[in-house]
Amino acid sequence: MASSYMLLQITGLLCSLLIGCSLAARQLAESTQPMMGFQYHKGPLLRGKIPINLIWYGRFDPTQRAVISDFITSLSSGSSHPQAQPSVATWWNAIGKYHRLASPMNPASLSPFLGKQVMDETYSLGKSLGNKHLADLAPKAA
């Protein structure tokens, strides 16, 4: 009877220590997270309609391709598909606000859209790609 009481006390003590440690760790993690923000370095900004061309390198089934294509299409708030809120277009509009603030003299809108899609299911440059391979692939989607 006394040993089970002692075991219960030790278990309670361990539980309270673990809970206290986890709460302290959570507070520390929350307090040390830096705020994410955009920093403009006064460089040139993309303007107007921006095609996003895709190279499907390897085997992708139609569902996988649709996920990426739908994401890119959703960047354009004027897409023909109705978007639930919040959507990627909502996030992209926030990027547009930074763009307009950075270049108030030329507030041309940013309008990315799904451009050309090229499929290379045969791994024409091998399964391990380096920078040179990427430079060789890029013109295929241009």
C-alpha positions in Angstrom: 0.0 0.0 0.0 2.8 2.4 0.9 4.8 1.6 -2.2 1.8 2.2 -4.5 1.3 5.6 -2.8 5.0 6.4 -3.2 4.8 5.4 -6.9 1.7 7.6 -7.4 3.6 10.6 -5.9 6.6 10.0 -8.1 4.4 9.7 -11.2 2.6 12.9 -10.3 5.9 14.7 -9.7 7.3 13.5 -13.1 4.2 14.6 -14.9 4.2 18.1 -13.4 7.9 18.5 -14.3 7.3 17.4 -17.9 4.3 19.7 -18.3 6.3 22.6 -16.8 9.2 22.0 -19.1 7.1 21.7 -22.2 5.2 24.9 -21.4 8.5 26.7 -20.8 9.9 25.4 -24.1 6.8 26.5 -25.9 7.0 30.0 -24.5 10.7 30.2 -25.3 10.0 29.1 -28.9 7.2 31.6 -29.3 9.3 34.4 -27.9 12.3 33.8 -30.1 10.6 33.4 -33.5 11.5 36.4 -35.7 8.8 38.2 -37.5 8.8 37.4 -41.2 8.8 40.3 -43.5 9.8 41.5 -46.9 12.9 43.5 -47.4 13.2 45.4 -50.6 16.8 45.9 -51.9 15.9 48.6 -54.5 16.5 46.2 -57.4 14.3 45.8 -60.5 10.9 44.3 -60.1 8.9 42.1 -62.4 6.0 43.9 -64.0 3.0 43.0 -66.1 2.0 39.5 -67.3 4.6 36.9 -66.1 4.4 33.4 -67.7 5.3 30.6 -65.4 6.6 27.8 -67.7 6.9 24.3 -66.3 9.2 21.4 -67.2 7.8 18.1 -66.0 11.1 16.2 -65.7 10.3 12.6 -65.0 7.0 10.8 -64.6 4.2 12.7 -63.1 0.6 11.5 -63.2 -2.1 13.9 -64.2 -3.2 14.5 -60.6 0.2 15.6 -59.6 0.5 17.9 -62.6 -3.0 19.3 -61.8 -2.0 20.3 -58.3 0.9 22.4 -59.4 -1.0 23.8 -62.4 -3.9 24.7 -60.2 -1.6 26.5 -57.8 0.0 28.6 -60.5 -3.4 29.3 -62.0 -4.7 30.4 -58.6 -2.0 33.1 -58.4 -4.0 35.1 -60.9 -7.1 36.5 -59.2 -8.8 36.9 -62.5 -8.8 33.2 -63.2 -11.9 31.6 -64.6 -12.3 29.3 -61.6 -14.0 30.7 -58.5 -11.6 30.7 -55.5 -12.5 30.0 -51.9 -11.1 32.5 -49.5 -8.4 32.6 -48.4 -6.8 31.6 -51.7 -3.4 31.9 -53.2 -4.6 34.9 -55.1 -5.3 36.6 -51.7 -1.7 36.0 -50.7 -0.4 37.1 -54.1 -2.4 40.4 -53.6 -0.3 41.1 -50.5 2.8 40.7 -52.7 1.3 43.1 -55.1 0.8 45.7 -52.3 4.6 45.6 -51.6 5.2 45.9 -55.3 3.1 49.0 -55.6 4.7 50.6 -52.6 8.2 49.8 -53.9 7.5 51.5 -57.3 4.8 54.1 -56.8 5.7 55.8 -60.1 5.0 52.7 -62.1 2.3 50.7 -60.3 1.9 48.1 -63.1 0.1 45.0 -61.7 1.8 41.7 -61.4 -0.1 39.1 -63.3 1.5 35.6 -63.3 -0.1 33.0 -65.4 0.5 29.4 -66.4 2.5 29.4 -69.5 4.1 26.6 -71.5 4.3 23.1 -70.1 7.0 20.7 -71.4 7.1 17.0 -70.5 10.4 15.0 -70.3 9.4 11.6 -69.0 12.5 9.9 -70.2 15.0 11.8 -68.0 16.8 12.9 -71.1 19.7 14.4 -69.1 19.8 11.6 -66.4 18.3 11.3 -63.0 20.9 13.5 -61.2 20.8 17.1 -62.4 23.4 19.8 -61.9 23.4 23.5 -62.7 24.6 22.9 -66.2 21.7 20.4 -66.8 19.2 23.0 -65.6 20.7 25.6 -67.9 20.2 23.1 -70.8 16.6 22.3 -69.8 15.5 25.9 -69.4 15.3 26.8 -73.1 12.9 23.9 -73.7 10.2 25.8 -71.8 11.0 29.2 -73.2 
